[in-house]
Amino acid sequence: MYEVKGFQPMKVEITVEDGKITNFAVVEHNETAGFGADLIAEGFDSLIGQDIATAKFDVVSGVTLTCNAINDALAQAAAAAGTGAEAAATTGSSSGVYEVKGFQPMKVEVVVEDGKIASVAVTEHNETAGFGADLIAEGFDSLIGQDIATAEFDVVSGVTLTSNAINDALAQAAAAAGTGAEAVASTGSSSGVYEVKGFQPMKVEITVEDGKITSFEVTEHNETPGYGADVIANGFDSLIGQDIATAEFDVVSGATMTSNAINEALAQAAEGVQE
């Protein structure tokens, strides 16, 4: 049983046998009707049979937090089974109770030009030194040039929360660009600062030109050094050039909240372009 947080805390039960997911169920939640609650009601058949080491639930527009919580649970299950992002396969089986928290809010700045990420920066955070803070410090060069519609920041072991925060920012940027998962491209342009929460609140500046991210920068944050802060320090080059409609920052293990905050900023940026 895994305790994660979507819009509200919820409990997820995951069964892994011989390295593959055999059961996935949200047993307790208070998600919003018409949003996260509906997503949960639909079930998670797409996850059954997937390798726990690489399993991922695709983010659904409008219920980013719930989707991120599902991925948090998957990450915890993988860790419990003795696997990681680098593992190709596993024969581990596990069952346990884990609590995943957003460390602190953080702000992420994402710039999108012509649908591609031009800049990703965590401008505010309080992530833990040696974990999320280190991830932020390394920056996000891997995001630069990515289509905002499909951009994703790979989860870094040990900083899952920070990584998820980054992906939250990307999702917001995509929404701001007036795109969605179903969109192929966008000609919207925009620039804005988005306030999202990783371990601590942080500000993210995202620039979008012709539907693509041209700049993504976290301008303010208090993420933890060694975790979210490190994710931010690494930069977000991987987001530059991505279509804002599909941009996503891959969750970094150990910096999930920071990563989610990044994706939340992306989603806000996408909405801004649409407006």
C-alpha positions in Angstrom: 0.0 0.0 0.0 1.4 3.4 -1.0 0.4 6.8 0.3 0.7 9.5 -2.3 -0.7 12.9 -2.9 -2.8 14.0 -5.8 -5.2 16.9 -5.2 -5.6 15.2 -1.8 -3.7 12.3 -0.1 -4.7 8.9 -1.4 -3.7 5.3 -1.0 -2.6 3.0 -3.8 -2.3 -0.7 -3.7 0.2 -2.2 -6.2 1.0 -5.9 -6.6 4.2 -6.9 -8.4 5.1 -10.4 -9.4 8.3 -11.4 -11.1 8.9 -7.8 -11.9 5.6 -7.1 -13.5 2.5 -5.3 -12.2 -0.4 -7.7 -11.6 -2.7 -5.4 -9.7 -3.1 -1.6 -9.3 -5.9 -0.1 -7.3 -6.6 3.3 -5.6 -8.2 2.1 -2.3 -8.6 5.5 -0.7 -8.9 9.0 -2.1 -10.7 12.3 -2.0 -10.0 13.5 -5.5 -12.4 16.0 -7.2 -15.5 14.6 -9.0 -15.2 15.3 -12.7 -11.5 15.3 -12.5 -9.2 13.0 -10.5 -12.1 11.0 -9.1 -13.2 10.2 -12.7 -9.7 9.1 -13.7 -9.6 6.7 -10.7 -13.0 5.4 -11.5 -11.8 4.4 -15.0 -9.2 2.1 -13.5 -5.6 1.4 -14.6 -5.8 -1.6 -16.9 -3.0 0.0 -19.0 -0.5 -0.6 -16.2 -1.2 -4.3 -15.8 1.6 -6.4 -17.2 4.1 -3.5 -17.4 7.6 -3.9 -16.0 7.7 -2.2 -12.6 11.1 -0.8 -13.4 9.9 1.3 -16.3 6.1 1.5 -15.7 4.6 4.9 -16.3 1.0 6.3 -16.3 0.5 8.9 -19.0 -0.5 12.4 -17.7 -4.1 13.3 -18.5 -4.8 16.9 -19.1 -6.8 18.5 -16.3 -5.8 15.9 -13.7 -2.0 16.3 -13.6 -1.7 16.0 -9.8 -3.6 12.8 -9.7 -1.5 11.3 -12.6 1.7 12.4 -10.8 0.5 10.7 -7.7 0.0 7.5 -9.6 3.5 7.7 -11.0 4.8 8.4 -7.5 3.2 5.2 -6.3 4.8 3.3 -9.2 8.2 4.7 -8.4 7.9 3.6 -4.8 6.8 0.2 -5.8 9.8 -0.1 -8.1 12.1 1.0 -5.3 10.5 -1.6 -3.0 11.1 -4.3 -5.6 14.7 -3.3 -5.7 14.6 -1.7 -9.2 15.4 1.7 -10.6 15.1 3.7 -13.8 18.4 2.1 -15.0 17.1 -1.4 -14.6 16.0 -3.3 -17.7 14.1 -6.0 -15.8 13.5 -7.3 -12.3 12.2 -10.4 -10.6 11.4 -8.6 -7.4 8.1 -8.7 -5.7 6.9 -6.4 -3.0 4.2 -4.9 -0.9 4.5 -2.0 1.5 3.2 1.3 2.8 5.1 4.5 1.7 4.3 8.1 2.1 5.3 10.5 -0.7 5.1 14.2 0.2 5.7 17.4 -1.8 8.7 18.8 0.0 8.1 22.5 -0.5 6.5 24.7 -3.3 8.8 25.9 -6.0 8.6 28.2 -9.0 9.7 27.2 -12.5 10.1 29.4 -15.5 9.6 27.8 -18.8 10.1 29.6 -22.2 8.5 28.0 -25.3 9.2 29.2 -28.8 7.6 27.7 -31.9 6.3 24.8 -29.8 9.7 24.0 -28.5 11.3 24.6 -25.0 13.8 27.3 -25.2 14.5 27.6 -21.4 13.6 25.9 -18.2 14.6 27.3 -14.8 13.6 26.8 -11.2 13.5 30.3 -9.9 12.4 29.5 -6.3 12.7 26.3 -4.3 13.6 24.8 -0.9 14.5 21.3 -2.0 16.9 19.3 0.1 20.7 19.8 -0.4 22.2 16.6 -1.9 18.9 15.7 -3.4 16.3 17.9 -5.1 18.4 21.0 -4.7 21.3 19.3 -6.5 19.0 18.2 -9.3 17.9 21.8 -9.8 21.4 23.1 -9.6 22.4 20.9 -12.4 19.9 22.5 -14.7 17.6 21.1 -17.3 19.6 21.2 -20.6 18.0 18.0 -21.6 14.6 19.7 -21.9 15.8 22.5 -24.2 14.6 22.0 -27.8 12.0 19.5 -26.9 8.5 19.9 -28.2 6.4 21.3 -25.3 3.6 19.0 -26.3 5.8 15.9 -25.5 8.6 17.2 -23.4 9.4 15.1 -20.3 12.2 15.2 -17.7 13.5 11.8 -16.9 13.2 10.7 -13.3 16.5 10.9 -11.5 17.0 8.3 -8.8 16.8 9.9 -5.3 15.0 13.0 -6.5 11.7 11.8 -7.7 9.6 14.6 -6.2 11.8 17.3 -7.7 11.6 15.6 -11.1 7.8 15.4 -11.0 7.7 19.1 -10.1 9.6 19.8 -13.3 7.1 17.8 -15.3 4.2 19.7 -13.7 5.7 22.9 -14.9 6.0 21.5 -18.4 2.4 20.4 -18.4 1.3 23.9 -17.4 3.5 25.5 -20.1 1.8 23.2 -22.7 -1.6 24.2 -21.4 -0.6 27.9 -21.6 0.4 27.4 -25.2 -3.2 26.4 -25.9 -2.3 22.8 -26.6 -3.1 19.4 -25.2 -2.2 15.8 -25.4 -4.2 15.6 -28.6 -2.6 18.5 -30.2 0.2 18.0 -32.8 1.4 21.6 -32.9 0.7 25.1 -31.8 1.6 28.6 -33.1 1.0 30.3 -29.9 3.7 32.5 -28.2 4.0 33.6 -24.7 6.2 34.3 -21.7 5.3 34.1 -18.1 6.3 33.3 -14.6 4.5 30.4 -12.9 4.2 29.7 -9.2 4.3 26.0 -8.5 5.1 23.8 -5.5 7.9 21.3 -5.3 9.3 20.7 -1.8 8.7 24.5 -1.3 7.0 27.1 -3.5 9.1 28.1 -6.5 8.8 30.4 -9.6 9.3 29.2 -13.1 9.7 31.4 -16.1 8.7 29.8 -19.4 8.9 31.4 -22.9 6.9 29.9 -25.7 7.3 31.0 -29.4 5.2 29.5 -32.2 4.0 26.7 -29.8 7.5 25.7 -28.8 9.4 26.2 -25.6 12.4 28.6 -26.1 13.3 29.2 -22.5 12.7 27.4 -19.2 14.1 28.7 -15.9 13.4 28.3 -12.2 13.9 31.9 -11.0 13.0 31.3 -7.3 13.1 28.2 -5.2 14.0 26.7 -1.9 14.3 23.1 -2.9 16.6 20.9 -0.9 20.3 20.6 -1.9 21.0 17.2 -3.2 17.4 16.7 -4.3 15.1 19.3 -6.0 17.8 22.0 -5.9 20.1 19.8 -7.9 17.4 19.1 -10.5 17.0 22.9 -10.9 20.8 23.4 -11.0 21.1 20.9 -13.8 18.9 23.1 -15.9 16.1 22.2 -18.4 17.8 22.1 -21.8 15.8 19.0 -22.6 12.6 21.1 -22.7 13.9 23.7 -25.1 12.3 23.2 -28.5 9.6 20.9 -27.3 6.0 21.6 -28.3 4.3 23.3 -25.3 1.2 21.1 -25.9 3.1 17.9 -25.0 6.1 19.0 -23.2 6.9 16.9 -20.1 9.9 16.9 -17.7 10.8 13.3 -16.7 10.4 12.7 -13.0 13.7 12.5 -11.2 13.7 9.9 -8.5 14.1 11.5 -5.1 12.9 14.9 -6.4 9.3 14.0 -7.4 7.7 17.1 -6.1 10.3 19.4 -7.8 9.8 17.5 -11.0 6.0 17.7 -10.7 6.3 21.5 -10.1 8.2 21.8 -13.3 5.5 20.1 -15.2 2.8 22.2 -13.5 4.6 25.3 -14.7 4.6 23.9 -18.2 0.9 23.3 -18.0 0.3 26.9 -16.9 2.5 28.2 -19.7 0.5 26.2 -22.2 -2.7 27.8 -20.9 -1.2 31.2 -21.2 -0.4 30.8 -24.8 -4.0 29.7 -25.5 -5.3 32.8 -23.8 
